[in-house]
C-alpha cells in the first residue's frame, strides 16, 4: 500500500545497528543479517537509513553516532541478563555479546544527547536496559497467566494482528497515533519488567505485559514491543508511527 503520509522537508540520517550474526566458515567473523522492512519503512517516510556494523571500535562508533539525526533499534535475539544484574534463566534464548555492546552504547549516547529513538521489539528491551531497567527473561515461565506473545511466522505473518494493546490516554504515543487501542502482531518471549530511569510504561496487553515505554520530556524516545515495520504496508497506524519518528529526527 502506498504511503499517504506527507513527507518531511528534511531527509534525516537514521542509524540502525546491524542485526543478528550468523557463522561463516570462510571468514574470521560471522556474517551480519538484517531485515529490509525497517529500512523500507524509514525510507518511505523520507529518512536516509544507515546500517551500522558491529565490531567497530568505540571511537569509530562515536564518530558515526555524531553524524546521526536519529537511532532505530530493531528486533532480534535476547539481551544478556548480565546487563541488568541477573543470572540466565533456563528459558533464556540466544544472546549476542557484540550486538549488546554496540546497541547499549548507542542507546546510552542517544539518551544523553536527546537524539530521537524508536526502539522495536528487542529494541525496547535494549532501550530499557540502557536506562537501568530489567526484563522478563521468558514471559511464559515468569508471568503466570500470560497471553501467548511468541507467535511463529509460519503460523502468523508479520501483518496479522494477534492481540490488543491498550495505550495510556495521556501519553505521547496516544497523541501521535490518535487512538488508545491498537491490534498488533507479537513475536517476542521477553519483555520489560522494571522500567528504566526516566521512562514510563504507556501501553499494555490485557495480561499486563508492558508493550510500550516513553520519556515524555524528550524529543522522541519511544519503545514498542510489537513490529510496526511488519505492518507498515497494511496498517495506517504503523505508517503514522514511523512518519512521526522521522519528522522528530529532522534537525
N, C-alpha and C positions, 0 to 999 in steps of 0.2 A: 504494500500500500504506500503510495507516495506520502512524503512528509509534508503536511499542510501548515506546519508551524512556521511563522516568519523567522527568517534567519537573522542573526545579529549583524550589526555593521562591521564588527571586527572578526578576525579569524584566530581565536586564541589557541596557543600551543598547549596541548594537554598530554601529560606524560602518563603512560600505562606500563607498569613493570611487567616484564615477560612472565609467562605463566609456568606451568609445571615443567620439570626437567625429566627427560627420558634418556635411558642409557644408549650410548653409541659406541660399539666395539671398535670402530675405526678412528675414534677421537679420544683425546685425553680427558675431555669434559663432555657432559651429556648435551644432547640437543635440547633446545627450548621450544615449548609448544605454546600456541596462542590461538584463541578463537576470534575470528574476524568480526563477529557480531558486535563486539564492543567498539572497535574502530569504525565500523559501518554506521552505528548509531550516532557516534560523536561527529563523524564527518557529515552525516545527513543533516545535523543541526548546525553546521557551519564551523566546527572545530578542525584543527590540524592535529590529528592524533600522532603521538610519537611513542614507539615501543622502546622501553628502557631495558637493556640487557642486564642479566645477573652477572656476578663475578667481577664487578667493577670495584676499583679502589675507592675508598670513601671520598677522596678529594676529586676524583673524576665524577662520581655520582653527585657530589655537591655542585660541581660546575654545571652539570646538566640541570639539576634542580633550579639553579639560579635563573635559568632561561625560561622556565615553565610559567604558564598562566593558570594552570590547574593540574590536579592529580586525580586519576581514576584508579581505584584499587579493585581488582576483579576476583572472580571465583577460583577455586582450586582445592588443593589438599589441606589437611588440618594444620592448625597453628600449634607449634610445640608448647605444651603446658609449662615448660620451664620458664617461659617468658612471663608467666603470671604466678610463679611460685608453687606449682603443683607437680606431683609425680604423674606419670602417664596412667590413665585408666585402661583397663584391659580392652575396652572398645575403641580406644584411640586408633585412628587410621594413619595413613602415611603422612609423614611430615617432611619438610624441605628446609634445611637449615639456611641455605643461601638465600632462598626466597624470603624467609622470615627476616633475615638480616637486612636485605635490601628494602623490603616494604616497611619494616618498622622504622628504619632510618628516615625514609621519605615521608612517612606519615607524621613522625615527630617534627621534622623540619617544617612540614606544611602547617601543622598546628601552631608552631612557634611564629611562623611568618604570616598567618591568616591567609594562606593560599587556599582557594576553593578546593574542596574534596568531595567526590562522590565515591562511596565505597559499597561494593556489591558482593553479597554472599560471604565468601571468605573475607572479602574486603571490610565488611562491617566488623568482623571479628578482629582483624588486624588493627583497625582504627581504634576499637575499644581497648585492646591490649596496649596499644601505643599510649593511650591516655590513662593507663593504670588499672583498667578493668580486668575482669576474668570471664571465662567461658564455661558453659556446659561442654564437657568433652564428648558426651554422647547423650542426646536428648532421651532416647528410648530407655537407656539404662539409669538416667539420673533424674528424670522428671516423671513421676507416676501419673498415669492417665493422659499422657501427652498424645496429641494427634499424630498421624503419620506426616512426617516432614521430608522424609528421604525417598522421594519418588524416583523411579528409574526412567531414563529416556525411552527405553524400549516399551514402556507402558504408558508414558505420559510425555508428549512432545513439549518443547520449550514454551510454545504459545498457549498451552492448555492451562487454565486456572484450576487449582486444586483445593484452595481453601480461602477463607475470608480473612482479611487483615483490617482491624479497626484502627483508625487514625485519630489521635487526640485533636479535638476541635480547635484548640488554641496553639497548634504547632505551625511552624513554617511549612512543614510538609503538606498539611491540610490546606494552607493558604495557597500554595503554588499549584496544587492539584485541583483545588476547589471541590473536594469530596472528603468524606470522613470514613469511607469504606472502599476497599479495593479487593477484587478477587484476583489472586496472584498464583503463580507457579511456586514450586517448592522442591529444592534439590539439595538439602543440607541435613547433616546429623549433629552439627554443633550449633551453638547459639550463645548470644550474650547472656551472662549470668549477673555479675556485679558490674554496674555501668561505670565507665571511666570518668575521671575528673572533668567537670565542665559540661559533660553530656547529659541529656535527659532522654528516657525512653519515650517515643511518641507514636508507636504502633505495636499492636499485639495480635496474635491469633487467639481463638476462643479458649485455648488451653493455657493462656498466659505467657507464652513464649514471646520475648521481645523481637519484633520484626523491623524496627527502625529506631535509630538514635540520631540526635542532632544537637548542635551547640547554637542556641538561638542568637547569641551576640555576635557570631562570626558571619563573614560574607556568605559562605556556603560550606557547611561541614555536616554532611548527611551520610548515614549508612543505612542501607536496606538489605534485608536478609534474602529477599527473592531475587529473580533475574529479570529486570526490566528490559535488558538488551535482547533477551529471547522473545519478548512480547512486543518489540518495537514496531514490527510491521502489521500487527493485528490489534493493538490496544492504544487508543489515543492518550491514555494516562501515561503510558511508558514514554511516548514521544514528548509529552509535556514535561516529564521529569528530566529527560536528557536536555531538552531545549532550555529549561530553567538553569541547569548546571552550566551549560555552555555560555549562556548570557551572563552568568555570575563571574565567569572567567575572563570576560572582556576587561582589559586594563583600564 
